[in-house]
Amino acid sequence: MTRTRRISKAQQGIHKNLECVVKKHLNSTHQKPVAEHTQQAFDKIKPLVDEALAAGRPLIFDSGCGTAMSTRILAEQNPHGLILGIDRSASRLEKEYNRQLPQNAHLIRAECADFWHLASRQGWKLSAHKILYPNPYPKSKHLKRRWHGHPAFSDMLALGGEIELRTNWKVYADEFCAAINLANKRTLRCQGVEIFIPQKPLTLFEKKYHDAGQPLWRVFSK
Ligand SMILES: C[S@@+](CC[C@H](N)C(=O)[O-])C[C@H]1O[C@@H](n2cnc3c(N)ncnc32)[C@H](O)[C@@H]1O
């Protein structure tokens, strides 16, 4: 069994301030200026996305894609779709830049929060949104760094689509599911949190955690 870090000494259970933080962010508007490199990346990909949406092709985001193993798989599974793998880390993305990606997949170096904001302001609608093994930020004081405690959560929800989050930390999954239902969107409900065993890993982190014998959790919303 591989040695890999388990989430320990972490916050236990759903954060007591979750509802307050989520509702505050859902009732306020995005303030932070968009990072220049993210604006440029958005402007570059926009014509392709506009064309795909106009043609009725499914648009799928793989947010925080890391080395983009999942982006590649999603593109192969959805040959008619346009798949954007988004990550802020150039070094992680570069591992795939040198390999040929399927034609319908594109890697974007960007801050997800800014990219989601630009995309939702543009009115883009996703068919699916994968958020696979986001950084957990397990200390209680870091709730606002988790996606559901982040101001960008409202932009994520505005983008819509079937949202799937995977994590090795159940608290993250429970909070994410609860936050989606707190938002009380007519078109988006969390279907629940389930433990699962990957038949074939979708990402490198999934493989690492599974090989280490850790339980994996999945949240599915539509
Ligand atoms: C734990 S890794 C998981 C990577 C991949 N999804 C996997 O499962 O192998 C989290 C990834 O999210 C990216 N990330 C974290 N915060 C981000 C942000 N604000 N904007 C874009 N990428 C971010 C990191 O660079 C990292 O590649």
The ligand as a Tripos MOL2 file, in Angstrom:
@<TRIPOS>MOLECULE
LIG
   27    29     1     0     0
SMALL
NO_CHARGES

@<TRIPOS>ATOM
      1 C1         -5.3280   18.3310   -5.5450 C.3       1 LIG1
      2 S1         -5.0450   18.8770   -7.1720 S.3       1 LIG1
      3 C2         -6.1190   17.8490   -8.1220 C.3       1 LIG1
      4 C3         -5.7450   17.8370   -9.5790 C.3       1 LIG1
      5 C4         -6.5880   16.9000  -10.4540 C.3       1 LIG1
      6 N1         -7.9740   17.3040  -10.5160 N.3       1 LIG1
      7 C5         -6.4940   15.4700   -9.9620 C.2       1 LIG1
      8 O1         -7.4570   15.0100   -9.3640 O.co2     1 LIG1
      9 O2         -5.4440   14.8480  -10.1910 O.co2     1 LIG1
     10 C6         -5.8830   20.4310   -7.1730 C.3       1 LIG1
     11 C7         -5.6090   21.2410   -8.4420 C.3       1 LIG1
     12 O3         -6.3890   22.4210   -8.3940 O.3       1 LIG1
     13 C8         -5.6000   23.5040   -8.8790 C.3       1 LIG1
     14 N2         -6.1520   24.7210   -8.2750 N.ar      1 LIG1
     15 C9         -6.3020   24.9870   -6.9650 C.ar      1 LIG1
     16 N3         -6.8620   26.2010   -6.8060 N.ar      1 LIG1
     17 C10        -7.0700   26.7010   -8.0500 C.ar      1 LIG1
     18 C11        -7.6020   27.9220   -8.5330 C.ar      1 LIG1
     19 N4         -8.0350   28.8790   -7.7090 N.pl3     1 LIG1
     20 N5         -7.6650   28.1140   -9.8740 N.ar      1 LIG1
     21 C12        -7.2020   27.1520  -10.7120 C.ar      1 LIG1
     22 N6         -6.6730   25.9910  -10.3100 N.ar      1 LIG1
     23 C13        -6.6120   25.7710   -8.9940 C.ar      1 LIG1
     24 C14        -4.1840   23.1760   -8.4140 C.3       1 LIG1
     25 O4         -3.2130   23.8380   -9.2110 O.3       1 LIG1
     26 C15        -4.1450   21.6660   -8.5880 C.3       1 LIG1
     27 O5         -3.6810   21.2850   -9.8540 O.3       1 LIG1
@<TRIPOS>BOND
     1     1     2 1
     2     2     3 1
     3     2    10 1
     4     3     4 1
     5     4     5 1
     6     5     6 1
     7     5     7 1
     8     7     8 2
     9     7     9 1
    10    10    11 1
    11    11    12 1
    12    11    26 1
    13    12    13 1
    14    13    14 1
    15    13    24 1
    16    14    15 ar
    17    14    23 ar
    18    15    16 ar
    19    16    17 ar
    20    17    18 ar
    21    17    23 ar
    22    18    19 1
    23    18    20 ar
    24    20    21 ar
    25    21    22 ar
    26    22    23 ar
    27    24    25 1
    28    24    26 1
    29    26    27 1
@<TRIPOS>SUBSTRUCTURE
     1 LIG1         1 GROUP 0 **** ****
